[in-house]
Amino acid sequence: MASGRLTPAPQTGRHWPSPVPVASPKEHLPLPPATGRPAHEQTKDVDPDMQPTEYIPAPTRAGGAPARILVSKVPAVTATFWILKILTTGMGEAASDALVRWGGIVAVAVTGLALAASFVVQFRAERYAPVVYWLAVAMVGVFGTMAADIPHFLGIPLWITSAGYLLAVLAIFAVWYRLEGTLSFASITRGRREAFYWAAVVATFALGTAVGDLTADSWHLGNLVSGFLFCGLIALPVLARRWFGLNYIAAFWTAYVLTRPLGASFADWMGGPTFRGGLGVPTALVAVLWGLAILGVATCALISARRRADGVDHPVATG
């Protein structure tokens, strides 16, 4: 035991006690069984890329003891995650239109400050906090729509802005991967990885906004048809993963981009004028309705998470 590693108990017929794990909250993925195999072989059947755990082991010190425990700053990728993501895009689209019509450049400035404040709170958080995280995502949805619409208002063709935002997304991913060695959603912890993650979120929101406007306006498909189009497209990464073995990370980020035009198309259809095929609902009311849906889903998810975590102690760090 001088090396700090556990060695198999000798087969003497005596019952040796199992080592007590540091933490095993119910909501986390189970640790791989101690099979005596190397760690990289024990975890090869676990798919951490799309299902992050709250506690991520850091590199070990000499002797095998963990130097610290890194805490995930993002939620697990579940059906609730995707529902909330789509709802925040629709709410952001409607809220952006309503605010710009009401307050113009002042509304844009105030929304930008609100986004900055939400980022400050998110980056200061020690771990994933549902309210803080989804507030930041919602603010990205609102301000990101405002920012992404600026080139369109300036007369720049949508295919050019779509290509430009695509290049921005690819550049962020390239630098992120070069410096961190992974784009995995499961690896988002405090520090540089979190900064890269939120940069990618903002860029993908802008890309999705431009692509959604491209199909609805430039291609003259309309908002409702565009919404159904993206419903079909967002299923492709899932099918490609299931049938063709598409990498989890590629599937995740492809679907992530597509959530933006999907939610925004239906929100624009609800708020669009009837003579253009819309429902004619005031955009402010559309934003409120989507916001209430977000609040309902998030509340249910928060209650469920607290029930699972009831009675479990979550250590922040260990020496």
C-alpha positions as CSV (number, residue, x, y, z in Angstrom):
1,M,0.0,0.0,0.0
2,A,3.0,2.3,0.0
3,S,2.4,3.1,-3.6
4,G,-1.1,4.3,-2.9
5,R,-2.7,1.7,-5.2
6,L,-5.1,-1.0,-4.2
7,T,-3.9,-4.5,-4.7
8,P,-6.1,-7.6,-5.0
9,A,-6.8,-9.4,-1.7
10,P,-5.0,-12.7,-1.4
11,Q,-7.3,-15.8,-1.7
12,T,-7.1,-16.9,1.9
13,G,-10.8,-17.4,2.5
14,R,-11.0,-14.3,4.6
15,H,-13.4,-11.5,3.6
16,W,-11.6,-8.3,3.0
17,P,-13.5,-5.1,3.2
18,S,-14.1,-3.1,-0.1
19,P,-12.6,0.4,-0.2
20,V,-15.2,3.1,0.3
21,P,-15.8,5.4,-2.7
22,V,-15.3,9.1,-2.3
23,A,-18.8,9.9,-3.6
24,S,-21.4,8.0,-5.5
25,P,-24.5,10.3,-5.9
26,K,-27.5,8.6,-7.4
27,E,-27.6,10.9,-10.4
28,H,-24.1,10.2,-11.5
29,L,-23.1,7.4,-13.9
30,P,-21.8,4.3,-12.1
31,L,-18.0,4.0,-11.8
32,P,-16.6,1.2,-13.9
33,P,-16.2,-2.0,-11.9
34,A,-12.8,-2.8,-10.4
35,T,-11.9,-5.7,-12.7
36,G,-8.1,-5.5,-12.3
37,R,-7.8,-4.2,-15.9
38,P,-6.2,-0.9,-16.7
39,A,-8.4,2.1,-16.3
40,H,-8.6,2.9,-20.0
41,E,-10.0,-0.7,-20.6
42,Q,-12.4,-0.5,-17.8
43,T,-14.1,2.6,-19.1
44,K,-14.1,1.8,-22.8
45,D,-17.8,0.6,-22.7
46,V,-19.0,3.8,-21.0
47,D,-20.1,6.7,-23.2
48,P,-19.2,9.8,-21.2
49,D,-19.3,12.2,-24.2
50,M,-23.0,12.7,-24.1
51,Q,-23.7,12.0,-20.5
52,P,-21.5,14.1,-18.2
53,T,-21.2,13.3,-14.5
54,E,-20.9,16.0,-11.9
55,Y,-17.5,14.7,-10.6
56,I,-14.7,14.3,-13.1
57,P,-11.5,12.8,-11.9
58,A,-8.5,15.1,-12.3
59,P,-5.0,13.8,-13.1
60,T,-3.6,11.8,-10.2
61,R,-0.7,12.7,-8.0
62,A,2.3,10.4,-7.4
63,G,1.0,7.4,-5.7
64,G,-2.3,7.3,-7.5
65,A,-4.3,9.7,-5.2
66,P,-6.5,12.2,-7.1
67,A,-5.1,15.7,-7.0
68,R,-8.6,17.2,-6.9
69,I,-12.1,16.6,-8.2
70,L,-13.3,18.7,-11.1
71,V,-16.9,19.5,-11.2
72,S,-19.0,19.6,-14.4
73,K,-20.6,23.0,-15.2
74,V,-23.2,21.5,-17.7
75,P,-26.3,19.3,-17.4
76,A,-26.5,15.7,-18.5
77,V,-27.7,15.3,-22.1
78,T,-31.2,13.9,-21.7
79,A,-34.6,14.5,-23.3
80,T,-35.1,17.4,-20.9
81,F,-31.9,19.0,-22.0
82,W,-33.1,19.0,-25.7
83,I,-36.6,20.2,-24.8
84,L,-35.2,23.1,-22.8
85,K,-32.7,24.0,-25.5
86,I,-35.4,24.2,-28.2
87,L,-37.7,26.2,-26.0
88,T,-35.0,28.7,-25.2
89,T,-34.4,29.3,-28.9
90,G,-38.1,30.0,-29.6
91,M,-38.3,32.2,-26.5
92,G,-35.2,34.1,-27.6
93,E,-36.4,34.7,-31.1
94,A,-39.8,36.0,-30.0
95,A,-38.3,38.1,-27.1
96,S,-35.7,39.6,-29.3
97,D,-38.3,40.7,-31.9
98,A,-40.5,42.2,-29.2
99,L,-37.7,44.0,-27.4
100,V,-36.3,45.5,-30.6
101,R,-39.7,46.8,-31.7
102,W,-40.3,48.3,-28.3
103,G,-36.9,49.7,-27.4
104,G,-34.7,49.7,-30.4
105,I,-31.0,50.1,-29.7
106,V,-31.6,50.7,-26.0
107,A,-33.2,47.3,-25.7
108,V,-30.2,45.8,-27.5
109,A,-27.8,47.5,-25.0
110,V,-29.8,46.5,-22.0
111,T,-30.1,42.9,-23.2
112,G,-26.3,42.8,-23.8
113,L,-25.7,43.9,-20.2
114,A,-28.1,41.2,-19.0
115,L,-26.2,38.6,-21.0
116,A,-22.9,39.7,-19.5
117,A,-24.4,39.6,-16.0
118,S,-25.7,36.0,-16.6
119,F,-22.3,35.0,-17.8
120,V,-20.6,36.4,-14.7
121,V,-22.9,34.4,-12.4
122,Q,-22.5,31.3,-14.5
123,F,-18.6,31.5,-14.5
124,R,-18.5,32.1,-10.8
125,A,-20.7,29.1,-10.0
126,E,-18.8,26.2,-8.5
127,R,-20.8,23.5,-10.3
128,Y,-23.8,23.1,-12.6
129,A,-26.7,25.1,-11.3
130,P,-29.9,24.6,-13.4
131,V,-31.3,28.1,-12.9
132,V,-28.0,29.8,-13.5
133,Y,-27.1,27.7,-16.5
134,W,-30.5,27.9,-18.3
135,L,-30.8,31.6,-17.6
136,A,-27.5,32.1,-19.4
137,V,-28.7,30.0,-22.3
138,A,-31.9,32.0,-22.5
139,M,-30.0,35.3,-22.6
140,V,-27.8,33.9,-25.4
141,G,-31.0,33.1,-27.2
142,V,-32.3,36.7,-26.9
143,F,-29.2,38.7,-27.4
144,G,-27.8,36.2,-29.9
145,T,-30.8,36.8,-32.1
146,M,-30.3,40.5,-32.0
147,A,-26.7,40.3,-32.9
148,A,-27.2,37.7,-35.6
149,D,-29.9,39.9,-37.3
150,I,-27.6,42.9,-37.6
151,P,-25.8,41.8,-40.8
152,H,-29.2,41.0,-42.4
153,F,-30.4,44.5,-41.5
154,L,-27.3,45.9,-43.1
155,G,-28.1,44.2,-46.4
156,I,-25.6,41.4,-46.3
157,P,-27.0,38.3,-48.0
158,L,-28.0,35.5,-45.6
159,W,-25.9,32.9,-47.4
160,I,-22.8,35.0,-46.7
161,T,-23.6,35.5,-43.0
162,S,-24.4,31.8,-42.7
163,A,-21.0,30.9,-44.2
164,G,-19.3,33.4,-42.0
165,Y,-20.9,32.1,-38.8
166,L,-20.0,28.5,-39.9
167,L,-16.4,29.5,-40.3
168,A,-16.5,31.1,-36.8
169,V,-17.9,27.9,-35.3
170,L,-15.2,25.8,-37.0
171,A,-12.5,28.2,-35.9
172,I,-13.7,28.0,-32.2
173,F,-13.8,24.2,-32.4
174,A,-10.3,24.0,-34.0
175,V,-8.7,26.2,-31.3
176,W,-10.6,24.4,-28.6
177,Y,-9.5,21.0,-29.7
178,R,-5.9,22.1,-30.3
179,L,-5.6,23.5,-26.8
180,E,-7.8,21.0,-24.8
181,G,-7.6,17.8,-26.9
182,T,-11.4,17.3,-26.8
183,L,-14.7,18.9,-27.7
184,S,-16.7,16.6,-25.4
185,F,-19.7,18.1,-23.7
186,A,-18.9,15.9,-20.7
187,S,-15.6,17.6,-20.1
188,I,-16.9,21.1,-19.5
189,T,-15.4,22.2,-16.1
190,R,-14.4,25.6,-14.8
191,G,-11.7,27.6,-16.6
192,R,-10.7,27.6,-20.2
193,R,-12.9,24.7,-21.3
194,E,-16.0,26.5,-20.0
195,A,-15.0,29.7,-21.9
196,F,-14.6,27.7,-25.1
197,Y,-17.9,26.1,-24.5
198,W,-19.9,29.3,-24.2
199,A,-18.1,30.8,-27.2
200,A,-19.3,27.8,-29.2
201,V,-22.8,28.3,-27.8
202,V,-22.9,31.9,-28.9
203,A,-21.5,31.1,-32.3
204,T,-23.8,28.1,-32.9
205,F,-26.8,30.3,-32.0
206,A,-25.7,32.9,-34.5
207,L,-25.2,30.2,-37.2
208,G,-28.6,28.6,-36.5
209,T,-30.3,32.0,-36.7
210,A,-28.7,32.8,-40.1
211,V,-29.6,29.3,-41.5
212,G,-33.2,29.5,-40.2
213,D,-33.6,32.9,-41.9
214,L,-32.0,31.6,-45.0
215,T,-34.5,28.7,-45.4
216,A,-37.5,30.8,-44.4
217,D,-36.8,34.0,-46.3
218,S,-34.2,33.5,-49.0
219,W,-35.4,30.1,-50.0
220,H,-39.1,31.2,-49.5
221,L,-40.0,28.1,-47.5
222,G,-41.8,30.1,-44.8
223,N,-41.4,29.6,-41.1
224,L,-43.8,26.7,-40.7
225,V,-42.2,24.6,-43.5
226,S,-38.7,25.5,-42.2
227,G,-39.7,24.3,-38.7
228,F,-40.8,20.9,-40.1
229,L,-37.6,20.8,-42.2
230,F,-35.4,21.2,-39.2
231,C,-37.5,18.7,-37.3
232,G,-36.4,16.2,-39.9
233,L,-32.8,17.4,-40.0
234,I,-32.3,17.2,-36.3
235,A,-33.1,13.5,-36.4
236,L,-30.3,12.8,-38.8
237,P,-27.4,13.0,-36.2
238,V,-29.3,10.5,-34.1
239,L,-29.9,8.1,-37.0
240,A,-26.3,8.6,-38.2
241,R,-25.0,7.7,-34.7
242,R,-27.3,4.6,-34.5
243,W,-26.8,3.2,-38.0
244,F,-23.4,4.5,-39.2
245,G,-21.5,5.0,-35.9
246,L,-21.2,8.8,-36.1
247,N,-19.0,10.1,-33.3
248,Y,-21.0,11.3,-30.2
249,I,-19.4,14.7,-30.2
250,A,-20.1,15.4,-33.8
251,A,-23.7,14.2,-33.4
252,F,-24.1,16.4,-30.3
253,W,-22.9,19.6,-31.9
254,T,-24.7,19.0,-35.2
255,A,-28.0,18.6,-33.3
256,Y,-27.1,21.6,-31.1
257,V,-26.8,23.9,-34.1
258,L,-30.1,22.6,-35.5
259,T,-32.1,23.3,-32.3
260,R,-31.7,27.0,-33.0
261,P,-33.6,27.3,-36.4
262,L,-36.0,24.6,-35.3
263,G,-37.3,26.5,-32.2
264,A,-37.0,29.9,-33.9
265,S,-39.0,28.9,-37.0
266,F,-42.0,27.8,-34.9
267,A,-41.8,30.9,-32.8
268,D,-41.7,33.1,-35.9
269,W,-44.6,31.2,-37.3
270,M,-46.7,31.9,-34.2
271,G,-45.8,35.6,-34.2
272,G,-45.9,36.1,-38.0
273,P,-48.8,37.9,-39.7
274,T,-51.6,35.9,-41.0
275,F,-51.2,37.1,-44.6
276,R,-47.8,35.4,-44.5
277,G,-49.1,32.1,-43.1
278,G,-48.5,33.0,-39.4
279,L,-50.8,32.8,-36.5
280,G,-50.7,36.6,-35.8
281,V,-50.0,36.2,-32.1
282,P,-48.2,39.3,-30.6
283,T,-44.5,38.5,-30.3
284,A,-44.4,39.6,-26.7
285,L,-47.2,37.0,-25.9
286,V,-45.3,34.4,-27.9
287,A,-42.2,35.1,-25.7
288,V,-44.3,34.8,-22.6
289,L,-45.8,31.5,-23.7
290,W,-42.4,29.9,-24.5
291,G,-41.0,31.3,-21.3
292,L,-43.7,29.7,-19.3
293,A,-43.0,26.4,-21.0
294,I,-39.3,26.8,-20.1
295,L,-40.3,27.5,-16.5
296,G,-42.5,24.5,-16.3
297,V,-40.0,22.0,-17.8
298,A,-37.1,23.5,-15.7
299,T,-39.1,23.3,-12.5
300,C,-40.0,19.7,-13.1
301,A,-36.3,18.9,-13.8
302,L,-35.1,20.7,-10.8
303,I,-37.6,19.0,-8.5
304,S,-36.6,15.6,-9.9
305,A,-32.9,16.4,-9.5
306,R,-33.3,17.4,-5.9
307,R,-35.3,14.2,-5.1
308,R,-32.5,12.1,-6.6
309,A,-29.9,14.1,-4.7
310,D,-31.8,13.9,-1.4
311,G,-29.5,12.8,1.4
312,V,-26.4,12.7,-0.8
313,D,-23.3,14.7,0.3
314,H,-21.5,16.3,-2.7
315,P,-17.9,17.1,-1.8
316,V,-16.4,20.0,-3.7
317,A,-12.8,18.9,-3.5
318,T,-10.5,16.4,-1.8
319,G,-6.9,16.6,-0.9
